């Protein structure tokens, strides 16, 4: 009987390395290979590697990885589409007696898997009408309509992301709760009788150190060929992709390629948005109950990881 392990935290804290280390320790302890499942929305895309800090196959230590490179950049990734796929993969791993390690920083994606998470209503006709309205009149009229129906949501929604505004207004028009938040006392999802337990490990880093890491990472993205990567994705529809085209870093690289932004401004804006995103991630994951946090400010803290694994294995009566 296997367990589900979720590794969460802000971008740049070292979640991928922690997942590899955890997988090796679990495999050694139980004799059944542990497997890693992606919960980063942008790492679902084929070819979007540099800007998502996707771990190259050669650096995965022979550990099976799932739900990486499953969509073309022209396709729309949604959490409602992701949830059943992730749960099916995890269920298969657990039924085989192995441990599944869910790793990524997309809070809604993680929550949709590990908690009993219900999605607001959808209607393709309503969505199409709102998208047409956005194309003809811009985002402000949509925000005004949203404010009439759900003022709190209108104040909180990111106006720079029309996709989120449209989705919030769609939900509000359908009479649903347009505020997608984690319940105060979330119930953990179980894959079935083969699901022994769920353990959540948070990877933390002091904000000042993390900011320096993220700024350096963005500089490294451009130095490593970010612009060339995005140029190569143009024939595969990244510019038209509803999700991929708005990804942090990719939107700025597209603007640079089109001549709408200088390289200096593209890098600077990507850095600012990445820092902002990291702060939102910290706030989101801090609400997770029963989470063990490991401070990675000074780098990989393997002794704390070993203590976490030992404590989790000894506390789980089903293993």
MOCORNOR-V911213 format. One line per field, one symbol per residue. burial: 1 if it has 24 or more other ideal C-beta (glycine too) atoms within 12 Angstrom, else 0. Layout:
BEGIN
burial = ???
END
This chain:
BEGIN
burial = 1111111111111111111111111110010111111111111111111111111000000011111111101011111001101110111011000111111111111111111010110000011001101100001001101100110011001010111111111111100001010100010110100111111111111000011011101100110001101100110001001111111111111111100000000110111011101100110110110011111110011001100110011001000
END
